[in-house]
Amino acid sequence: QVRLVESGGGLVQPGGSLRLSCLASGFAFSSNVMSWHRHVPGKERELVASISSIGTTTNYADSVKDRFTISRDNAKNMVYLQMNSLKPEDTAGYYCNVYLRDKDYWGTGTLVTVSS
């Protein structure tokens, strides 16, 4: 079955950096677009970044452009989110996503807290 496992979240000071990782299994990873989303309770989930199947095309939300970088390693079934210059408003649960056969699949998420 499809499984997505995120890691790398934690507490970081404003201006700091974190690297999130997502290990995928149960589907043809190298054939699919992968994305990172974030969610704050009480707000709508936000698409943060996406990356094409072979990593040549990336897209970012305006709120994270020039600060976050999405990448992938198809040999390891991993997708990453490098987050730099973090701001308190980046505080959220971060979720890895793949859309397969008309269905969204999500991991359990990793919490990022940006606070001094």
C-alpha positions as CSV (number, residue, x, y, z in Angstrom):
1,Q,0.0,0.0,0.0
2,V,1.0,3.6,-0.4
3,R,3.0,4.9,2.5
4,L,4.5,8.3,3.1
5,V,6.7,9.0,6.2
6,E,7.8,12.5,7.0
7,S,10.6,13.4,9.3
8,G,12.9,16.4,10.2
9,G,10.5,18.7,11.9
10,G,11.2,20.5,15.2
11,L,11.7,23.8,17.0
12,V,13.8,26.4,15.3
13,Q,14.4,30.1,15.9
14,P,13.4,32.7,13.3
15,G,15.9,32.9,10.6
16,G,17.0,29.3,11.1
17,S,16.8,26.3,8.7
18,L,15.3,22.8,8.7
19,R,15.3,20.0,6.2
20,L,12.3,17.8,5.9
21,S,12.4,14.3,4.4
22,C,9.7,12.1,3.1
23,L,10.2,8.4,2.5
24,A,7.7,6.9,0.0
25,S,6.8,3.3,-0.7
26,G,4.1,1.3,-2.3
27,F,3.9,3.0,-5.7
28,A,6.1,3.9,-8.7
29,F,7.8,6.9,-7.0
30,S,9.9,7.9,-9.9
31,S,6.8,8.3,-12.2
32,N,4.9,10.6,-10.0
33,V,4.8,14.3,-9.0
34,M,5.4,14.8,-5.3
35,S,4.5,17.7,-3.2
36,W,4.7,19.2,0.3
37,H,1.8,20.9,2.0
38,R,1.3,22.5,5.3
39,H,-1.6,22.9,7.7
40,V,-2.3,25.1,10.7
41,P,-5.4,24.1,12.6
42,G,-8.3,26.4,11.8
43,K,-6.8,27.3,8.4
44,E,-6.9,25.7,5.0
45,R,-4.1,23.4,3.9
46,E,-1.6,25.2,1.8
47,L,0.4,23.7,-1.1
48,V,4.0,24.7,-0.3
49,A,6.0,23.1,-3.2
50,S,5.8,20.5,-5.8
51,I,8.3,18.6,-8.0
52,S,8.0,16.7,-11.2
53,S,8.7,13.0,-11.5
54,I,12.3,13.5,-12.6
55,G,12.8,16.7,-10.7
56,T,13.2,19.1,-13.6
57,T,10.2,21.2,-12.7
58,T,9.4,22.7,-9.3
59,N,6.7,25.1,-8.2
60,Y,6.4,27.1,-5.0
61,A,3.8,29.0,-3.1
62,D,4.6,32.7,-3.2
63,S,5.0,32.7,0.6
64,V,8.0,30.4,0.5
65,K,9.6,31.3,-2.8
66,D,13.3,32.0,-2.6
67,R,13.4,30.4,0.9
68,F,12.4,26.8,0.5
69,T,13.7,24.3,-2.0
70,I,12.1,21.0,-2.9
71,S,14.2,18.1,-4.3
72,R,14.0,14.4,-4.7
73,D,16.2,11.3,-5.0
74,N,14.4,8.7,-7.1
75,A,17.0,6.1,-6.2
76,K,16.1,6.3,-2.6
77,N,12.3,7.1,-3.0
78,M,12.9,10.3,-1.0
79,V,11.6,13.8,-1.4
80,Y,13.0,16.7,0.6
81,L,12.1,20.2,1.6
82,Q,15.0,22.5,2.5
83,M,13.6,25.4,4.5
84,N,15.8,28.5,5.1
85,S,15.1,31.9,6.6
86,L,12.2,30.4,8.6
87,K,9.6,32.8,9.9
88,P,7.1,32.3,12.7
89,E,4.3,32.1,10.1
90,D,5.9,29.0,8.7
91,T,4.9,27.2,11.9
92,A,2.6,24.3,10.8
93,G,2.3,20.6,10.3
94,Y,4.1,19.7,7.0
95,Y,2.8,16.8,4.9
96,C,4.1,14.9,2.0
97,N,1.6,14.1,-0.8
98,V,1.2,12.1,-3.9
99,Y,-1.9,12.0,-6.1
100,L,-2.6,8.6,-7.5
101,R,-5.5,7.1,-9.4
102,D,-7.8,10.0,-8.5
103,K,-6.9,9.9,-4.8
104,D,-4.7,12.0,-2.5
105,Y,-2.3,10.2,-0.2
106,W,-0.8,11.8,2.8
107,G,1.8,11.0,5.4
108,T,1.1,11.6,9.1
109,G,3.1,14.8,9.0
110,T,6.0,16.5,10.8
111,L,5.6,19.5,13.0
112,V,7.6,22.6,12.4
113,T,7.6,25.3,15.1
114,V,9.4,28.6,14.4
115,S,9.8,30.6,17.6
116,S,12.3,32.4,19.7
